Amino acid sequence: MPTKPTGRPVGRPPKNPVARQDGAYENVFLVVGNRRERSNDTTAKAARYLSHQELENLYEGDGFARRIIDLPADEMVRAGFELSGIDDPSDVMARIEDMCVLNRLSDAVRWADLYGGALAVLVVNDGGELTDPLNFDRVKELEAIRVYDRHQVSRARKYSDPADKRFGKTEIWLISPVDGGMPYEVHESRTLIFDGAAVPDRIRTRNDGWGNSKLQQCYSELTRMGMAYMWANALLERAQQAVHGIPGLSNLLRSKDGEELVKKRIDLVDMSRSINNTIVIDSGMGDASGETYELKSTSFTGVPDIMDRFALALSAVSGMPESLLFGRQKSGLNSGDKTGLENWYAEVAKGQKDRLLPALDRVVSIVMQSMGVYTDDYLIHFCPLSVPSEKDIAETEYKKAKARQIYLDSQVLDPSEVRKKLADEGDYPIDSVKLMGEVDTGDENGEEKNPI
């Protein structure tokens, strides 16, 4: 077969062709754009799975980890909630407060975030056993709410009928309390499930159907943050380093009892500095062979910026604003931090709707049924997480007034329409009858009223 000058057979493709996808240039000397480039050997590896003992150690020993777990759970129930759609919700709310329902549900969210899942058992007196399905029509009393993390529960039996829409889901839970109590079984209708962080199905199967701990995704940044504070503290300890120069130190150490003499000399200098804040050393008769003693200071330039970058990374992976995670308020509370807080409140509200509301709705319905006041028309409203200050309210009112003035000046609205709008909003005591230009001359009996 004829060959080309290179010695390669004609028509045969080059050996080991390389198809480049990141550009047409490479630099062999700088190791850029070729196989020796370091980024080419970077691959994603499986993260180390944190055991429940490690998670407990983090929660107990790392203040940042504890705040990441506690704050969302506490914020969801901080402002409380209100009931509407029933004649007198006060008795129902009093019963819910007596049972500390919000605290128990907050604990369930807390342990779900820490361990990747939690289960709340509703101890309901309905005439049946714990392993029986809950009979809602015969509910007499909600006696207690018990909260367990996912490592204290397991699936004893699943729904096995393929025609059942619950096929494959847990029917009976096995509860194994860590406080030494006897294990017991409970039907799924008497439980509330709180899942952890979202994970792919394969990882969920590995976790026996549960999600992941919230600290799993934050572990690397928590480690870096903790190490950063440790190294910063080490820098503070070495902020000033004393350098004591002793002429002929090497020869002195080789002499008999030389090491002991050097130690005594150093201790004497340190002691005199501690007592008198003054150091007296040998001048060497004016020559350059005398002792020297100087303090060298360590520069902290750039350290605060690096610490802030670590803090920003931890704030990003945890989904919490820096002002809340680290308990600090930026000077002036700039718009960026305000936006972060608004996003945080929106995230908490989403957690209330997706995680807390279904469980709270279940508990409220059982309490109402036990009190004989159940109705399908009741609604649960979470109270606002952020209450505007008087200054914010005044600024809002000023902006509204400016907008109304613009409408009046451009003749989009006339004064009567603006006054009607104010009356409809209920912010001002304006007589809505007089707004329509009607004259109120008498009551329904035709008697004339006194003018206002």
Sequence and secondary structure as in RCSB ss.txt:
>XXXX:A:sequence
MPTKPTGRPVGRPPKNPVARQDGAYENVFLVVGNRRERSNDTTAKAARYLSHQELENLYEGDGFARRIIDLPADE
MVRAGFELSGIDDPSDVMARIEDMCVLNRLSDAVRWADLYGGALAVLVVNDGGELTDPLNFDRVKELEAIRVYDR
HQVSRARKYSDPADKRFGKTEIWLISPVDGGMPYEVHESRTLIFDGAAVPDRIRTRNDGWGNSKLQQCYSELTRM
GMAYMWANALLERAQQAVHGIPGLSNLLRSKDGEELVKKRIDLVDMSRSINNTIVIDSGMGDASGETYELKSTSF
TGVPDIMDRFALALSAVSGMPESLLFGRQKSGLNSGDKTGLENWYAEVAKGQKDRLLPALDRVVSIVMQSMGVYT
DDYLIHFCPLSVPSEKDIAETEYKKAKARQIYLDSQVLDPSEVRKKLADEGDYPIDSVKLMGEVDTGDENGEEKN
PI
>XXXX:A:secstr
  B TTS BTT   SS    SS S  BTTTTBSSTT GGGG          HHHHHHHHHH HHHHHHHHHHHHH
HHHS EEEESSS THHHHHHHHHTTHHHHHHHHHHHHHHHSEEEEEEEEESSS TTS   GGG  EEEEEEEEEG
GGEEEEEE   TTSTTTTSEEEEEE  TTS   EEEEGGGEEEEE B   HHHHHHTTT  B TTTTTHHHHHHH
HHHHHHHHHHHHTSEEEEEE TTHHHHHHSTTHHHHHHHHHHHHHHHHHHHS       TTSTTS EEEEEE   
TTHHHHHHHHHHHHHHHHT  HHHHS    TT  HHHHHHHHHHHHHHHHHIIIIIHHHHHHHHHHHHHHTT   
TT EEEE  S    HHHHHHHHHHHHHHHHHHHHTTSS HHHHHHHHHHHTSS   HHHHTT    B TTS B  
  
